[in-house]
Amino acid sequence: MGLSFVVIWCTGYPAGKIVVGHSGPFTALCLRFAAAAVIFGVLAVVGRVVWPGWREGRHSAVVGLLQLAMQFGGVYGAMRLGASASLAALVIGAMPLSVSAFSLLLGERIGRLQGLGLAVGFSGVWLVIGDSIADARADIWSIVALLVGLLGISCGTLYQKRFGSQVDLRVGLFIQNVAGAAVLLPLALGLEGLSFDGSTRFWLASSWIVLVNSVGGFALLFLLIRNGAATQVAALFYLVPAVGAIMGHFTLGEVLTRIEIIGFFVAALGVYLGTRPVKPAAA
C-alpha cells in the first residue's frame, strides 16, 4: 500500500505542471476538488454511510484546508511561477523532516540520530533550492509558495492523525475536498476569473489528477494515516523526491544538475535518519 501510494502521489507533480500551463492554479484546484467531492459524495450516498456530526465534520474540514487548499495552493502556485515538478517533489518530500520537527516542538522526545537526520535532510533540501535559484530555474516567491505547501501537508498530517481519522473514508474525503474548493474559490474568481483554456492536455491531465491522485492517492493516504503513526506515514515521503524527479525527467524533459542530484541523495539520507524510531531509555 505504501509503495503504491508513493508512485500514485508522484504522478501528480508532472500532471500538475501540465495543468498550470493551461489554467490558473487556483482555478485548476477548485475544479479538481469539486470533481473529487462529487465522486466521494456519490460513493458515500450509494454506500449509505452515516454522516458525522459537527464535531467530527469540522476536523475533516480543517484537514481539507491544510492538506488540500494550503498544500496544493502552494505547489500549484509555485509551479505557475516557474518551479519545476522535481523541485516541488523535493520540498514536499521533506514532509517527514518537518513532521519530526513539529513533533519535537510538541514535546516528543528526539534521539541524536533523528536530530542528525533533521540537519542533514534540511541541508539537502536547501542545497537544491539554492542551486535552482542560482540557475534561475526558480525564484524566491516560488520557494515561499512551496514552503507554504510543505507547512500545509505537515500540519494536516499531524492534525488528521490526532483528530480526523475516525470518520468514514468517503465522507471524510468529501468534506475535505468541499472545504478545499470553498477556500480557494474566492481566489480563483478574484485573481483568475476561473480561467482555463479547455485544451485536450488540460482535460487529460486534470482527469488524471482527479481520478488517480485525488481519489486513489488520497484514499490510500487516508488509510495509511488511520492505520499507522504519523511519523511512519511521513517516512514514505523520503521516496517522493527521487521518484518525482524521475517522472519529471521522462514526462516533462526536466534536467537535474549535479548539485541537485547530490541534494536529492542528501535529503533522502536525512529523511531516512530523521525518521528512525527512538530507542527507549534504559531502566
DAVEN-V893202 format. One record per pair of residues at least 6 apart in sequence whose C-alpha atoms are under 6 Angstrom apart, sorted by sequence separation. I is the first residue (numbers start at 1). J is the second residue. D is the distance in whole Angstrom. If there is no record, write none. Layout:
BEGIN
i j d
I J D
I J D
END
This chain:
BEGIN
i j d
132 138 6
133 139 6
188 194 5
248 254 6
97 118 6
238 268 5
238 271 6
25 76 5
25 77 6
83 138 5
99 154 5
82 138 6
92 150 5
95 154 6
20 80 6
81 142 6
165 226 5
78 142 4
161 225 6
78 145 5
14 85 6
74 145 4
75 146 5
13 85 5
74 146 5
74 148 6
75 149 6
74 149 4
71 149 4
70 149 6
71 152 5
70 152 5
71 153 5
67 152 5
66 152 5
67 153 5
67 156 5
66 156 5
63 156 5
60 164 5
59 164 5
69 180 5
60 172 6
64 176 4
68 180 6
61 175 6
61 176 5
64 179 6
65 180 5
60 176 6
64 180 5
61 179 5
44 170 5
40 170 5
128 260 5
41 174 6
40 174 5
128 263 5
127 263 6
37 174 5
96 234 5
96 235 6
124 263 4
37 177 5
37 178 6
124 266 5
125 267 6
124 267 4
33 177 5
93 237 5
93 238 6
121 267 4
93 240 5
33 181 5
93 241 6
121 270 4
120 270 5
121 271 6
30 181 5
90 241 4
89 241 5
118 270 6
117 270 4
117 271 6
89 244 6
117 273 4
118 274 5
117 274 4
86 244 6
86 245 4
114 273 6
114 274 4
27 188 5
26 188 5
86 248 6
85 248 6
27 194 5
111 278 6
24 192 6
24 195 6
23 195 6
23 196 4
22 196 6
36 210 6
22 197 6
32 210 6
22 202 6
19 202 5
15 205 5
9 217 6
8 217 6
5 217 6
10 244 5
14 248 6
END
